[in-house]
């Protein structure tokens, strides 16, 4: 164990003591900790991160799901796309061929996600409904910045005021009320990790660099919205997109392509450069501009007495990404060729570690993460815990610029604002005809990647195992992917067992029954998906157009 690490851990503990003081906050901290059963130090995993129990941590738990030859949840991450020179796709990995094939390194053949196989039934009985509701509704975000400063943290320090309050931190257009430049957007959660019925609620906000928010050195909301819209148009590769009413004379540029400068255009077409003080920045195909930031909170499943599901104050994790370089076509080609070669050779992944500043994913982004400590306070994730994040944000075929949520934003002005699933339609993906969730339920054979969500089976499947299409088509996204109050409470309780044991390196899934549909070891005899269920082409971007005349 390094001296630097020991020093940091001591500083972190002292910071907590200094912040707690002797008064009300100290009492509140003690009360928070008392809501959950105690776990002796000897039963907790060390937080040191000085060794790797799972060198293949970038391979997530769902990759070990038993497909039984016909169930394919793999397509959500692994895709192969037709190449259109008129619309070059930034992601060149083309890994759709590994759907259901279990192509791991020798180290990855063993499933290291041991938390999937833990029986937490006894733990659930020790945590009352009242205790878990109190726990998830407590704020563990607001103290994090001060704790990091007291520790001497040199990386990203969260600067979004009142983020614990979820939607209340943003105005109706999604702009952070504190003026920090963060903008929340409404998006459809990716199947099915971030479906609340499987254990998490979440939200995401984006922030472009200051010059993208200003015109002539002055802050301009209209200008910022225009640059955000152009970033969206570029990621989604749309021929045009609706925007809030905009005066083209503000930027002296024809936005809608009609050949005139109008005072109230409501359409944006592709542009070569961004606007305002960022006018010298060129738009790079399907890449965010350098300096773009995302902040993503992963939270417990909030639930009230009536069973309404929402986003609570307590965060399981706080995740942060910053775009540190734009990549050329040659860069991308070389990096994806290297990734494919490493996969074929079964080599373990490697990522450059920048200490407090984060871990580089090899594709132009720095990632940083914070996670609950034993007492429920957010702390920096250690080296191995961060490896868990790299698998999805480094090299899988489905992402666009190594991100998920922004390409799934409700298109146009209606998509600016805090995430809200109520009334959201189960729209299809851009290359599909039927609703995305309906399609997933059919192809995955269950309401989660593990096919172990009995409530989803009961609600949306017929007795013969087929999907109740009529019921699914009649429901909005909120109804389709939120759990009952009983399930929400159980998942929240189950996850606190992981928190108390600090066992994140063994998995973060909020399950309380040992998994049955997950391989513990991949053998030569483990059957892959049958040919007719593989190579399913899918694009995670969504068709939000309300009619053919929308043309976007």
N, C-alpha and C positions, 0 to 999 in steps of 0.2 A: 504494500500500500504506500503510495507516494506521500511525501511531506505536504505537498500542495493540497492533496485531497483531504488529509487530516485537518489541515489548517482551515480549509473551506467548511468542513463539517462543524468544526468548533465555532467558527464565525456564524454559521447558520443557526446553531443552537443559541448562541449569545444574542443574536439578533431577535430571536423569538422571545427571549427573556426580557430584553430591553423594551421591546414593543409591548409586552404583556404588563410590565410594571407590577404594581402591588394592588391595583384597584379593580375597577369593574371589569376591565378587559381580561385580567388574569382569571377572575371568577368565571367569565364567559367561556374562556378557553378550557377551563377545567370541566365546566358543564358540558361542553361539546364532546369532549373525550369520554365522558361518562355515559353518553347515549349509546355507546357500542360496547360489547363485551371486551374485557381486557385480553390481550394475548402476550404471554411472557416473551421477553427478548429472545430467548433461546429458540422460540418457535417462529420467529420472523426471519425472512431472508435478509442477508446483509445488503445495505444500500450502496456499498462501495463502488460497484461497477468496475472493479479491478480485474475481473476475469469474465469470460463469456461462457455461460452455461449452454447457450444456444448460438453457435456461430452462424446458423442459418435463420436467425430471427427475422430477416426480411421476407422469408416465406411465411405468410400468415396462416393462422389455424384453419381457415376454411379450405385451404389447398389439400387438406388431408381428408376431406369429406368423402364418404363412400358414395359413389355414383350409381352403383348397382347396374352399370352398363348403360343406363338410359337417362338419369337425372343430371342435368347440366347447369349448375350455378356458376360455372367457371367463365362463361362468356362475358360476364360483366367486367372482368378485368383483362381478359386475354382476347385480342382481336387482330384480324388481318383485313386490310382495306384495299380496295381498288385504288390505283394511283392516277389521279387526274392532274395533268400538268397545268391546267387552268386554275386549279385549287390545290396547291401543294399542301399536304398534311405534315405538320411539324413532327408528329410521332412516326418514326420509321421502323419501329421494332418489329411489327407484324408477327406477333406471337400467338395468333389464333390457333395454330397447330398444336399447342400444348394443352388445350382444353381437355381436362380429365385424363391426362396422360402420366401424371406423377413423375415428371422429369426433374428430379432433384439431384444435388450432389450426394456423395456418399454420406456426408454428415447429415444431410436433410432427410435421408430415408427414415430416420427415427423422428417421431413426433415429439418434440420437446415441450409442447404446450400442455403440461401436466395438469393445469387448472381445469381443463376440460373434463377431467375424469374424477374430480373431487365431489364427494357427497356433502352438501352444505345444509342438509335438512335440519340437523340439530342446531346449527347456527341460526337459521331462520326462526326457530322456536325461542331463541334467547333474545331476539330483537323485537320489541313490540311495534305495532303499527304506529302508535303515537311517537315513539322514539325515532323511527326512520323518517317520518314526515318532518319532525323537528330538525333532524340532521340535514336532510336535503334542502331545506328552506333557509339554511344558514349561509351567510356570505363568507366564502374563503378566498375571494379574489382581491378585495380592497386593500388588504394588508400586504399583499405580495410585493408591490413596488418598493415600499419602504423596507421590507425585509431584504430584498435584493440589494438595495443601496447600502444597507447596514453591513451586508456581507462583503461588499466590494465587488459586486457582480459587474462584469465588463461587457455583457451582451445586451440583448434587447430587454428593456424594462417596460412592462405594459403601461400604456399611457391613455387608455380609453376609460374615462371616468364613468363610474356607475355601471360598468359592464355586468356586474352581478345582477342588476335589475332587468336584464334582458331587453325586451322591447322598449322599456321606459328610457333607456339610454339613448334612443334614436328618435328623430322626428318622423313625420309621415312619409317623407321621401327617403328615409334611411340614413340621413346625415346625423352623425354623433352630435348630441346637444352640447358637448363640451368644446366644440370647434377644433377638434384634433385632426379632422380630415378623414376619419374612418367613415365608411358608408356601408350600411347593412343592405343585403339584397335577399329577395325571396326566391327560393329554389326548391326543386323537388329532390328529396333525399335519395341518394344512390341505393339501389337494391343490393342487399337488404341490411347491411351492417348498421346503417344509421336510421333504420326504421325504429321508432320508439317501442314497437312491440318486441324488439330484440334487445332492448336494454339501454338505449341512449337517446337523448335529445341533443340537438346541437344548433349552432348558428355560426355564420361567417360574415365578416366585414372585410372590405378591400380599401386600400389607400394608395393612391398614386402620388408620386413625388410632388413637392410644392409647386414647381413650375407648371405642372399640369392642372393646377387649381387656380392659377392666376392669369390675369390679363394686364399687361403694363405694370407689373409689380403689385397689383391689388387683387385681393381674393375676389373670385367671381363664381357663384354657385352655377350659373348658367354655363360658364366656360368649363367648369369641372364636370358637370353632367354631360357636356358634349364630348369631352375626352373619355369619360367612362363609357359612353355609348359607342364611341369608335373602338375602344378596346373590346367591347362585347361583340360588335359587328365583325371584328377581325377574328376573334376566337371562334365564333360560330360560322364564319365565312358566308354571311348572308348577302344577297344582292342589294338589299335595302332593309331598313329597320325603322319602326316608328320611334320618335323621340318627343320630348316635351316641346311645346311650341317655342321655336328659336328664331331669333333675328339673324339672318345670314350676314347682315352688315356688321354685326358684332365682330366677326372674324374675317370679313371680306372674302368669303369663300362660298362657292355654290355647294350647298350641302346635299340637296335633293337631286341634283343633276339635271335640272330643267333649263339651265342656261341663263337664269336670272337671279338677282339677289333680292330675296323677299323678306318681309318683316315677321312672318309667322309660319315658316315651314315646319312641317311635322314629320319629315322623313330625312334619313341619313343614308347616303350611299358610300361605298368604299372611298377612302382618301389615302394619299401617299404619305402624309405627315399629320401629326397631331396639331392641336390648336393652341392659340394664345401664346404664353411664354414658352411653351414646349413645341412651337411651330417648326423648330429645326430638327426635331426628333422624328425619324422615319418610322413608319409602321412596318414591323417585321412579321411576316406571315405566321399567324397562330402563335405569336409570342407576346407576352405582356412586356411593356417597356421596362428597361432597367430601373430598379428602385421600387417597383411595385411590391406592396406588402399585403399579406393576408393574416388575419387573426381569427382563430377558430376555437370556440369553446365546446368541449364535449361534456355533457351534463347528465345528471341522473334524470329519471323520468318523473317529472312533476305531476302530482295528482291531488285533486281536492276531494271533499266528502261526497260530492255528486259523481265522481268518477271522471271529471274532465281532465284531460291530459294537457300539460303545458311544460314550459321551460322553467325550472326552479333556479334558485340563486346559486346553489353549490355546484362547483365544477369538478368533474373527475379529472379533466385535463384542460390545459390551455396550450394551444399549438400556434406556432408562428412561422411564416415563410417570408423570405425576402429574395427578390430577383436580383442577383448580383452581376449577371452578365447575359447579354443576348448572344445567341449562337448562330453562326453562319450555317449554310446548307452543308458545307464541307465538314464543319465541326460536328453537326448532327449525324451525318453519314458515318463518320469515323467512330463516334461514341456508340451508336447503335450497332455497328459492326462488331465492336469490341464486346458489347453486352451479349450479342448472339454467340460469339465465339466462346466466351466464358461459360455461357449456359451449356453449350454442347460439350465443353471439356469438363463440366462439373466443378468449376472453380468457385471458391467462396467469394462473396462480394467484398469490396473494399470502398470506404468512403473517407474523404479527408476530414479530419476533426479540427475545428477552429476553436476549441475550448468553449468558453462562455458564449462566443458569438454563434455557435451552432455547428452543425455538421453539413458538409456540402454533398449534394446528391449526385454530382457529376453532370448535371444537366442545367446548371446555371442558377440554382437556388441554394440558399442556406436555410436549414430547418432548426428550430429550437422548440423544446417542449417542457412543460411543467406538469407535475402530477401530485396527487395527495400523499402526504407523509402519514405516519402512523396516527397522528392526531387530527388528520383531515386538512392540514394546511397545505397549500401548494408549494412544492419545492422543485428545483431543476431536475429533469430526468438525467439519469446517469447514462454512460456510454451504451450499455447493452439495451436499456429501455428505449433509447433513441433509435437503435437498429430496427425496432418494430415498425417505426414510421417510414423507414426508408424503402421497404418493400413496395409500398403503394405509390410513393412519391418519387421514385427513381426511374425504374424501367419496367413498365407494363404497357401493353399495347393500346389500352383504351383511353389513356389520359390525353389531355391537350395541354402542352407546356407543363406537364407533370402535375396538373391540378384537376379537380373534379367539379366542384360546386358551381363555379362561375359559368361554365358552359351549359349548366342545367338551370340557370337563372330564368325566371319568367321573362320572356323577351320584351324589351322596350320599357317605357315609363312605369307600367304596372308592376314591374319586377323590382323597383327600388323601394325598399322598406323592409322591416324585420320579417323573418321567415314566418309564414302563416299557412298552414296546411288546410284549414277549414275552407271548404268551397273550391279547393283546387281540383281540377279535373285530372283524371288519369290519362293524360295526353300520350300519344305514341312517340317513339323515337323517330328521328328524321328519316330513317330508312325502313320504317315498319308501318303497319296499318292499324294494328290493334293496340289497346292501352298497354303501356309499359309494365305496370304491375300485373295485369292479367297475363301478359306474356311470360313474365317471370314465374308466376305461380304455376303455369303450365310446364315450363322448361325445367325448373328447379325441383319440382315435385314436393314443395313445401314452402312455408312462409319464412324460411331463413336459409342461409348457405348450408347449415347443418341438417336441415329438414327435421328439426327437433323443437318446433314451436306448436304444441298441441292446440293452443287457442286459435291459431291461424288455420290449422287443419279443420277444426270444428266450424269456424265461421265461413270459410270460403271454399271448402271442398265437399263434394258429395260422398256418400258412403262407399262408392266404388273407387274412390281415389281421384276421380276427375274433378276439374274446377267448376264451381257453380258460376258459370259465366254471366248469367243474368244478374245475380246478386252483385258480382264484382263490378259490372258495368253501371249499376245503379248507384254506386257509392262514390263519395269523394275521397281524396287521398287521406284526409284525416281519419275517416271512418275505416279505411282499408288497413292502415298501418299503425294504429294506436292500440294499446292493450287495455284490458279491463283494469279496474282499480286493484284487484287482487293480484294480478300478474305484475303490475307496475311495482307494487310494494315488495313482492317476492324478489324481483330482479334487483331492486335497490338494496335490499337486505343482503342478497347473495354477493353483490359487488363489494360491500363493506368487509366481507371476509377476506377478499383480496387486499383491500386497503390495510386492514389490521395486520395481515401477514406480510405486507410489502412484497408480494409475490408476482409483481407485474411481468417479470421475465418468464413466467410460466403461463401467461395468458391473462387477458382482460375481459373475457366474456362473462356476462352476468347470469351464469347458469347455476342451478342448485342441485340438479340431478346429474350423475355421471353420464357423459355422452355415449350414445349407442351407435351413431352413424358416422363415427370418426375413426380412421385408421390410427393405431398407435405405432405401427411399423409398416413401411411399404416393402413388400416382398416382390420377388420376380414374378410370382403368380398373381399379384394384385391386378385385377382386370381393369383396363382403361375403358373409357366411354366407347360404346359401339359406334361404328362409322357414321350411321345415319343421325346420331345425336351430337356429332362434333362439327367443328368448323362453322358454328352458327354466326353469321355476320350481324353485327349490332353496332350502333353508334350511340354513345351516351348523350349526345345532344338531342334536344326534344323539339317537337313540332308544336309550338304554342299558337300558331296561326288559327284564327277563328273561322276563316273561310278561305277558299282558293283565291279570292280577289285580294287578300292581304299580301300575297306574293312575298312572303318572308318566312 
